[in-house]
Amino acid sequence: QQKVQQSPESLIVPEGAMTSLNCTFSDSASQYFAWYRQHSGKAPKALMSIFSNGEKEEGRFTIHLNKASLHFSLHIRDSQPSDSALYLCAVRGTGNYKYVFGAGTRLKVIA
Amino acid sequence: NAGVIQTPRHKVTGKGQEATLWCEPISGHSAVFWYRQTIVQGLEFLTYFRNQAPIDDSGMPKERFSAQMPNQSHSTLKIQSTQPQDSAVYLCASSLEGNTGQLYFGEGSKLTVL
């Protein structure tokens, strides 16, 4: 059964800093890797996703995937107080559309 | 597009009572998912439907939980004989089929069992 783990559990960074969030998964056949962001009391919303090894950048956000290491990450450049939220990584395996989520990293950006 | 709609937003039940939660997915989305979110366990998969058919219910506690999708615009999650450990936010999500795979979540139904 797929295991997805995130680190760190929580993080406090100053405004303008680079933030790095990590996610490891157990099933090497996994096909879809995504990050979701959830502000307090709100629905999780998709941030970015990636299917193949490498990097993908969208604005201040970069996702990096290394399937051989069973690891992907999210990097936030120039972190803003509005980035403060719970960040969830999600992995989808083969054969169905079931997504397994990590427990989340709670990020606080201090102005 | 109103997004995924979940009702009720908050529900309080007594131990042993039944709770039914409703979800209206985004029109045109063929896959509907139910998750449960708690601080301790995080976001746990419960079940999902594709084109109204149940595909995977491996996360459902078998004895008291059931989910249905009687039509493409409506899914329900029913919990019989609720217990305090069922207290959680129940999230419904929908997605288009295909590799893009992005989930669109509703705001959730917060269930409190006293």
Chai-1 contact restraints between the chains, C-beta under 6 A:
chainA,res_idxA,chainB,res_idxB,connection_type,confidence,min_distance_angstrom,max_distance_angstrom,comment,restraint_id
A,Y32,B,G101,contact,1.0,0.0,6.0,A-B,restraint_1
A,A43,B,F105,contact,1.0,0.0,6.0,A-B,restraint_2
A,A43,B,E107,contact,1.0,0.0,6.0,A-B,restraint_3
A,P44,B,F105,contact,1.0,0.0,6.0,A-B,restraint_4
A,A46,B,Q102,contact,1.0,0.0,6.0,A-B,restraint_5
A,N96,B,D56,contact,1.0,0.0,6.0,A-B,restraint_6
A,Y97,B,A31,contact,1.0,0.0,6.0,A-B,restraint_7
A,K98,B,D56,contact,1.0,0.0,6.0,A-B,restraint_8
A,F101,B,L43,contact,1.0,0.0,6.0,A-B,restraint_9
A,A103,B,G42,contact,1.0,0.0,6.0,A-B,restraint_10
A,G104,B,G42,contact,1.0,0.0,6.0,A-B,restraint_11
